[in-house]
Amino acid sequence: MRKEEVVFNKKLLRAEVKSSASKLFSTPFLLKLAGLAFLVYMFTLCYSRAESVEPMKAFDPFKILEIDSNASDKDIKRAYRKRSLETHPDKNPDDPLASS
């Protein structure tokens, strides 16, 4: 082989490597890769937040109103009115728990 042929073959080989690399890292590929990375990041973020959430406490309105579970409608209404007066911010302006 002549020296010119060797140089030409090296240049051709370099051009083929560059073209295959440019196809691999093309704009659509990079956009897909960025989208996939974003989805993985969001999944791990949501998963880590979901693990750190404390389970909800059971909601028991009878316990809040301090009455029995078999109380009559009249007793429930009476307890509700009493509780609403205790916690209403307009009725208790000095109580910080009433405003929250």
DSSP file (Angstrom, degrees, kcal/mol; ACC not computed):
  #  RESIDUE AA STRUCTURE BP1 BP2  ACC     N-H-->O    O-->H-N    N-H-->O    O-->H-N    TCO  KAPPA ALPHA  PHI   PSI    X-CA   Y-CA   Z-CA
    1    1 A M              0   0    0      0, 0.0     2,-0.2     0, 0.0     0, 0.0   0.000 360.0 360.0 360.0 143.1    0.0    0.0    0.0
    2    2 A R     >  -     0   0    0      1,-0.1     4,-1.9     4,-0.0     5,-0.2  -0.473 360.0-113.4 -84.8 161.9    1.1    3.4   -0.8
    3    3 A K  H  > S+     0   0    0      1,-0.2     4,-2.2     2,-0.2     5,-0.2   0.860 116.9  54.5 -62.3 -37.9    1.3    6.1    1.9
    4    4 A E  H  > S+     0   0    0      1,-0.2     4,-2.3     2,-0.2    -1,-0.2   0.881 106.9  50.8 -65.6 -38.3   -1.5    8.1    0.2
    5    5 A E  H  > S+     0   0    0      2,-0.2     4,-2.6     1,-0.2    -2,-0.2   0.893 109.7  50.6 -66.5 -39.7   -3.8    5.0    0.4
    6    6 A V  H  X S+     0   0    0     -4,-1.9     4,-2.3     2,-0.2    -2,-0.2   0.926 111.7  47.0 -64.1 -45.1   -3.1    4.5    4.1
    7    7 A V  H  X S+     0   0    0     -4,-2.2     4,-2.3     1,-0.2    -2,-0.2   0.909 113.1  49.6 -63.1 -42.3   -3.8    8.1    4.9
    8    8 A F  H  X S+     0   0    0     -4,-2.3     4,-2.4     1,-0.2    -2,-0.2   0.912 110.6  49.6 -63.9 -42.4   -7.0    8.0    2.8
    9    9 A N  H  X S+     0   0    0     -4,-2.6     4,-2.5     2,-0.2    -2,-0.2   0.880 110.7  50.4 -64.4 -38.6   -8.1    4.8    4.6
   10   10 A K  H  X S+     0   0    0     -4,-2.3     4,-2.4     2,-0.2    -1,-0.2   0.907 111.6  47.8 -65.1 -41.9   -7.5    6.4    8.0
   11   11 A K  H  X S+     0   0    0     -4,-2.3     4,-2.2     2,-0.2    -2,-0.2   0.909 112.3  49.3 -65.0 -41.2   -9.5    9.4    7.1
   12   12 A L  H  X S+     0   0    0     -4,-2.4     4,-2.1     2,-0.2    -2,-0.2   0.912 111.1  49.6 -63.6 -43.2  -12.3    7.2    5.8
   13   13 A L  H  X S+     0   0    0     -4,-2.5     4,-2.2     1,-0.2    -2,-0.2   0.913 111.1  49.3 -63.0 -43.3  -12.3    5.2    9.0
   14   14 A R  H  X S+     0   0    0     -4,-2.4     4,-2.5     1,-0.2    -1,-0.2   0.891 109.8  51.7 -62.6 -39.4  -12.4    8.3   11.1
   15   15 A A  H  X S+     0   0    0     -4,-2.2     4,-2.2     1,-0.2    -1,-0.2   0.885 109.5  49.8 -65.4 -38.5  -15.3    9.7    9.0
   16   16 A E  H  X S+     0   0    0     -4,-2.1     4,-2.1     2,-0.2    -2,-0.2   0.898 111.5  48.3 -67.1 -40.4  -17.2    6.4    9.6
   17   17 A V  H  X S+     0   0    0     -4,-2.2     4,-2.2     2,-0.2    -2,-0.2   0.915 112.6  48.6 -65.4 -42.9  -16.6    6.5   13.3
   18   18 A K  H  X S+     0   0    0     -4,-2.5     4,-2.4     1,-0.2    -2,-0.2   0.901 111.5  49.4 -64.7 -40.0  -17.7   10.2   13.5
   19   19 A S  H  X S+     0   0    0     -4,-2.2     4,-1.7     2,-0.2    -1,-0.2   0.887 112.1  47.4 -69.2 -37.0  -20.9    9.5   11.5
   20   20 A S  H  X S+     0   0    0     -4,-2.1     4,-1.9     2,-0.2    -1,-0.2   0.876 113.3  49.0 -70.4 -35.2  -21.9    6.5   13.6
   21   21 A A  H  X S+     0   0    0     -4,-2.2     4,-2.2     2,-0.2    -2,-0.2   0.878 110.1  50.8 -69.2 -37.0  -21.2    8.5   16.8
   22   22 A S  H  < S+     0   0    0     -4,-2.4    -1,-0.2     1,-0.2    -2,-0.2   0.840 110.1  50.4 -70.7 -30.5  -23.3   11.4   15.5
   23   23 A K  H >< S+     0   0    0     -4,-1.7     3,-1.0    -5,-0.2    -2,-0.2   0.887 110.5  50.1 -69.2 -38.2  -26.1    9.0   14.7
   24   24 A L  H 3< S+     0   0    0     -4,-1.9    -2,-0.2     1,-0.3    -1,-0.2   0.903 117.5  38.5 -67.0 -41.4  -25.9    7.6   18.2
   25   25 A F  T 3< S+     0   0    0     -4,-2.2    -1,-0.3    -5,-0.1    -2,-0.1  -0.239  86.6 145.1-104.9  44.1  -26.0   11.0   19.9
   26   26 A S    <>  -     0   0    0     -3,-1.0     4,-2.4     1,-0.1     5,-0.2  -0.274  64.4-101.1 -75.1 167.6  -28.5   12.6   17.5
   27   27 A T  H  > S+     0   0    0      1,-0.2     4,-2.4     2,-0.2     5,-0.2   0.908 120.6  49.7 -60.2 -46.6  -31.1   15.2   18.8
   28   28 A P  H  > S+     0   0    0      0, 0.0     4,-2.3     0, 0.0    -1,-0.2   0.909 112.2  49.3 -61.4 -38.5  -34.0   12.8   18.9
   29   29 A F  H  > S+     0   0    0      1,-0.2     4,-2.5     2,-0.2    -2,-0.2   0.928 111.5  48.0 -64.4 -44.1  -32.0   10.3   20.9
   30   30 A L  H  X S+     0   0    0     -4,-2.4     4,-2.4     2,-0.2    -1,-0.2   0.868 110.8  51.8 -65.8 -36.1  -30.8   12.9   23.3
   31   31 A L  H  X S+     0   0    0     -4,-2.4     4,-2.4     2,-0.2    -1,-0.2   0.913 111.2  47.3 -65.9 -41.5  -34.3   14.1   23.8
   32   32 A K  H  X S+     0   0    0     -4,-2.3     4,-2.5    -5,-0.2    -2,-0.2   0.906 112.3  50.2 -64.4 -40.7  -35.5   10.6   24.5
   33   33 A L  H  X S+     0   0    0     -4,-2.5     4,-2.3     2,-0.2    -2,-0.2   0.901 111.2  48.2 -64.3 -41.4  -32.7   10.0   26.9
   34   34 A A  H  X S+     0   0    0     -4,-2.4     4,-2.3     2,-0.2    -2,-0.2   0.897 111.7  50.4 -66.3 -40.0  -33.5   13.3   28.7
   35   35 A G  H  X S+     0   0    0     -4,-2.4     4,-2.3     2,-0.2    -2,-0.2   0.909 111.0  48.4 -63.9 -41.9  -37.2   12.4   28.9
   36   36 A L  H  X S+     0   0    0     -4,-2.5     4,-2.4     2,-0.2    -2,-0.2   0.909 111.1  50.3 -64.2 -42.2  -36.3    8.9   30.3
   37   37 A A  H  X S+     0   0    0     -4,-2.3     4,-2.3     1,-0.2    -2,-0.2   0.890 110.4  50.6 -63.2 -38.8  -34.0   10.5   32.9
   38   38 A F  H  X S+     0   0    0     -4,-2.3     4,-2.7     2,-0.2    -2,-0.2   0.909 110.1  49.4 -65.4 -41.9  -36.7   12.9   33.9
   39   39 A L  H  X S+     0   0    0     -4,-2.3     4,-2.5     2,-0.2    -2,-0.2   0.903 111.4  48.9 -64.4 -41.0  -39.2   10.1   34.3
   40   40 A V  H  X S+     0   0    0     -4,-2.4     4,-2.4     2,-0.2     5,-0.2   0.915 112.0  49.5 -64.4 -41.9  -36.8    8.1   36.5
   41   41 A Y  H  X S+     0   0    0     -4,-2.3     4,-2.3     2,-0.2    -2,-0.2   0.928 112.3  47.1 -61.8 -45.8  -36.1   11.2   38.6
   42   42 A M  H  X S+     0   0    0     -4,-2.7     4,-2.7     2,-0.2     5,-0.2   0.895 111.5  51.5 -65.0 -39.5  -39.8   11.9   39.1
   43   43 A F  H  X S+     0   0    0     -4,-2.5     4,-2.6     1,-0.2    -1,-0.2   0.937 112.1  45.2 -62.5 -46.5  -40.5    8.2   39.9
   44   44 A T  H  X S+     0   0    0     -4,-2.4     4,-2.3     2,-0.2    -1,-0.2   0.875 113.2  51.4 -66.7 -35.3  -37.8    8.1   42.6
   45   45 A L  H  X S+     0   0    0     -4,-2.3     4,-2.0    -5,-0.2    -2,-0.2   0.942 113.2  43.7 -65.1 -47.4  -38.9   11.5   44.0
   46   46 A C  H  X S+     0   0    0     -4,-2.7     4,-2.3     1,-0.2    -2,-0.2   0.893 113.8  51.6 -64.5 -39.8  -42.6   10.3   44.3
   47   47 A Y  H  X S+     0   0    0     -4,-2.6     4,-1.6    -5,-0.2    -1,-0.2   0.908 110.5  47.4 -65.4 -41.9  -41.5    7.0   45.7
   48   48 A S  H  X S+     0   0    0     -4,-2.3     4,-1.0     1,-0.2    -1,-0.2   0.875 113.5  48.3 -68.8 -35.9  -39.3    8.6   48.4
   49   49 A R  H  X S+     0   0    0     -4,-2.0     4,-0.6     1,-0.2    -2,-0.2   0.878 109.0  53.7 -69.7 -36.6  -42.1   11.0   49.4
   50   50 A A  H >< S+     0   0    0     -4,-2.3     3,-0.6     1,-0.2    -2,-0.2   0.846 106.8  51.8 -68.0 -33.1  -44.7    8.3   49.5
   51   51 A E  H 3< S+     0   0    0     -4,-1.6    -1,-0.2     1,-0.2    -2,-0.2   0.804 107.0  53.3 -71.7 -28.1  -42.5    6.3   51.9
   52   52 A S  H 3< S+     0   0    0     -4,-1.0     2,-0.3    -3,-0.2    -1,-0.2   0.537  84.0 104.9 -86.8  -6.0  -42.1    9.2   54.3
   53   53 A V  S << S-     0   0    0     -3,-0.6     3,-0.1    -4,-0.6    -3,-0.0  -0.591  70.7-129.7 -78.3 132.1  -45.8    9.9   54.6
   54   54 A E        -     0   0    0     -2,-0.3     3,-0.1     1,-0.1    -2,-0.1  -0.545  31.1-100.2 -77.9 145.8  -47.3    8.8   58.0
   55   55 A P        -     0   0    0      0, 0.0     2,-0.1     0, 0.0    -1,-0.1  -0.345  43.5-102.6 -65.6 147.8  -50.4    6.7   57.8
   56   56 A M        -     0   0    0      1,-0.1     2,-0.2    -3,-0.1     3,-0.1  -0.404  32.4-119.2 -71.1 144.2  -53.7    8.6   58.4
   57   57 A K        -     0   0    0      1,-0.1     2,-0.2    -2,-0.1    -1,-0.1  -0.502  39.0 -92.4 -77.6 153.3  -55.3    8.2   61.8
   58   58 A A        -     0   0    0     -2,-0.2     2,-0.7     1,-0.1    -1,-0.1  -0.447  37.0-128.0 -67.4 136.8  -58.8    6.8   61.8
   59   59 A F        +     0   0    0     -2,-0.2    -1,-0.1    -3,-0.1    -3,-0.0  -0.792  32.8 172.8 -90.4 115.7  -61.5    9.4   61.7
   60   60 A D     >  -     0   0    0     -2,-0.7     4,-1.7     1,-0.1     3,-0.5  -0.886  14.0-174.3-126.0  99.3  -64.0    8.9   64.5
   61   61 A P  H  > S+     0   0    0      0, 0.0     4,-2.4     0, 0.0     5,-0.2   0.804  85.4  59.1 -65.1 -28.1  -66.6   11.7   64.8
   62   62 A F  H  >>S+     0   0    0      2,-0.2     5,-2.5     1,-0.2     4,-0.6   0.864 105.8  48.5 -69.0 -33.8  -68.0   10.3   68.0
   63   63 A K  H  45S+     0   0    0     -3,-0.5     3,-0.3     3,-0.2    -1,-0.2   0.892 111.2  50.4 -70.3 -39.3  -64.6   10.6   69.7
   64   64 A I  H  <5S+     0   0    0     -4,-1.7    -2,-0.2     1,-0.2    -1,-0.2   0.913 115.8  41.4 -64.0 -42.5  -64.2   14.2   68.5
   65   65 A L  H  <5S-     0   0    0     -4,-2.4    -1,-0.2    -5,-0.1    -2,-0.2   0.532 109.0-128.0 -82.7  -5.6  -67.7   15.1   69.8
   66   66 A E  T  <5 +     0   0    0     -4,-0.6     2,-0.3    -3,-0.3    -3,-0.2   0.925  65.7 121.6  58.5  49.8  -67.1   13.0   73.0
   67   67 A I      < -     0   0    0     -5,-2.5    -1,-0.2    -6,-0.1    -2,-0.1  -0.880  67.7 -90.3-132.6 166.9  -70.3   11.0   72.7
   68   68 A D    >   -     0   0    0     -2,-0.3     3,-1.3     1,-0.1    -3,-0.0  -0.376  33.0-120.0 -74.0 157.1  -71.2    7.3   72.4
   69   69 A S  T 3  S+     0   0    0      1,-0.3    -1,-0.1    -2,-0.1    -6,-0.0   0.680 113.3  53.9 -72.8 -16.1  -71.5    5.7   69.0
   70   70 A N  T 3  S+     0   0    0      2,-0.0    -1,-0.3     0, 0.0    -2,-0.1   0.047  81.0 137.5-103.9  26.5  -75.1    4.8   69.7
   71   71 A A    <   -     0   0    0     -3,-1.3     2,-0.0     1,-0.1    -4,-0.0  -0.334  55.8-109.6 -71.2 152.7  -76.1    8.4   70.6
   72   72 A S     >  -     0   0    0      1,-0.1     4,-2.2    -2,-0.0     5,-0.2  -0.292  27.9-105.8 -77.5 166.8  -79.4    9.7   69.3
   73   73 A D  H  > S+     0   0    0      1,-0.2     4,-2.5     2,-0.2     5,-0.2   0.885 121.8  54.6 -59.3 -39.1  -79.6   12.4   66.6
   74   74 A K  H  > S+     0   0    0      1,-0.2     4,-2.1     2,-0.2    -1,-0.2   0.904 108.9  47.3 -63.2 -42.2  -80.6   14.9   69.2
   75   75 A D  H  > S+     0   0    0      2,-0.2     4,-2.4     1,-0.2    -1,-0.2   0.870 111.4  51.5 -67.3 -36.8  -77.5   14.2   71.3
   76   76 A I  H  X S+     0   0    0     -4,-2.2     4,-2.3     2,-0.2    -2,-0.2   0.922 111.1  47.1 -66.4 -43.6  -75.3   14.4   68.2
   77   77 A K  H  X S+     0   0    0     -4,-2.5     4,-2.5     2,-0.2     5,-0.2   0.902 112.3  50.2 -64.4 -40.6  -76.7   17.8   67.3
   78   78 A R  H  X S+     0   0    0     -4,-2.1     4,-2.2    -5,-0.2    -2,-0.2   0.921 112.6  46.1 -63.9 -44.3  -76.3   19.1   70.8
   79   79 A A  H  X S+     0   0    0     -4,-2.4     4,-2.5     2,-0.2    -2,-0.2   0.874 112.1  52.1 -66.7 -37.1  -72.6   17.9   71.0
   80   80 A Y  H  X S+     0   0    0     -4,-2.3     4,-2.6     2,-0.2    -2,-0.2   0.930 110.4  47.1 -65.8 -45.0  -71.9   19.4   67.6
   81   81 A R  H  X S+     0   0    0     -4,-2.5     4,-2.0     2,-0.2    -2,-0.2   0.915 113.1  49.4 -62.1 -42.4  -73.3   22.8   68.5
   82   82 A K  H  X S+     0   0    0     -4,-2.2     4,-1.6     1,-0.2    -2,-0.2   0.928 113.2  46.2 -62.4 -44.9  -71.4   22.7   71.8
   83   83 A R  H  X S+     0   0    0     -4,-2.5     4,-1.7     1,-0.2    -2,-0.2   0.882 110.3  53.4 -66.5 -38.4  -68.2   21.8   70.0
   84   84 A S  H  X S+     0   0    0     -4,-2.6     4,-1.0     1,-0.2    -1,-0.2   0.868 108.4  49.9 -67.0 -35.3  -68.7   24.4   67.3
   85   85 A L  H  < S+     0   0    0     -4,-2.0    -1,-0.2     1,-0.2    -2,-0.2   0.854 110.4  51.2 -69.0 -33.5  -69.1   27.2   69.9
   86   86 A E  H  < S+     0   0    0     -4,-1.6    -2,-0.2     1,-0.2    -1,-0.2   0.839 120.1  33.1 -71.2 -32.3  -65.9   26.1   71.7
   87   87 A T  H  < S+     0   0    0     -4,-1.7    -1,-0.2    -5,-0.1    -2,-0.2   0.421  85.5 115.6-108.3   1.7  -63.8   26.1   68.5
   88   88 A H     X  -     0   0    0     -4,-1.0     4,-1.5     1,-0.1     3,-0.4  -0.579  58.7-144.4 -75.5 129.5  -65.3   29.0   66.5
   89   89 A P  T  4 S+     0   0    0      0, 0.0    -1,-0.1     0, 0.0     6,-0.1   0.807  98.0  53.7 -66.2 -29.3  -62.8   31.8   66.1
   90   90 A D  T  4 S+     0   0    0      1,-0.2    -5,-0.1     8,-0.1    -2,-0.0   0.826 111.3  45.3 -74.0 -29.6  -65.5   34.6   66.3
   91   91 A K  T  4 S+     0   0    0     -3,-0.4    -1,-0.2     1,-0.2    -6,-0.1   0.739 124.7  33.2 -82.7 -23.5  -66.7   33.2   69.6
   92   92 A N    ><  +     0   0    0     -4,-1.5     3,-0.9     1,-0.1    -1,-0.2  -0.641  64.9 162.6-131.0  74.2  -63.2   32.8   71.1
   93   93 A P  T 3  S+     0   0    0      0, 0.0    -1,-0.1     0, 0.0    -3,-0.1   0.767  77.7  50.9 -68.2 -24.3  -61.0   35.5   69.7
   94   94 A D  T 3  S+     0   0    0      4,-0.0    -2,-0.0     2,-0.0     5,-0.0   0.586  89.0  91.8 -89.4  -9.7  -58.3   35.0   72.4
   95   95 A D    X>  -     0   0    0     -3,-0.9     4,-0.8     1,-0.2     3,-0.5  -0.759  58.2-163.0 -90.2 115.5  -58.0   31.3   71.9
   96   96 A P  H 3> S+     0   0    0      0, 0.0     4,-0.6     0, 0.0     3,-0.2   0.792  89.8  58.0 -68.8 -25.4  -55.2   30.3   69.4
   97   97 A L  H 34 S+     0   0    0      1,-0.2     3,-0.4     2,-0.2    -2,-0.0   0.793  99.5  59.0 -72.9 -26.6  -56.6   26.8   69.0
   98   98 A A  H <4 S+     0   0    0     -3,-0.5    -1,-0.2     1,-0.2    -8,-0.1   0.800 104.1  50.5 -71.3 -27.8  -60.0   28.2   67.9
   99   99 A S  H  <        0   0    0     -4,-0.8    -1,-0.2    -3,-0.2    -2,-0.2   0.621 360.0 360.0 -86.7 -11.9  -58.4   30.0   65.0
  100  100 A S     <        0   0    0     -4,-0.6    -1,-0.2    -3,-0.4    -2,-0.2   0.451 360.0 360.0 -99.5 360.0  -56.5   27.0   63.7
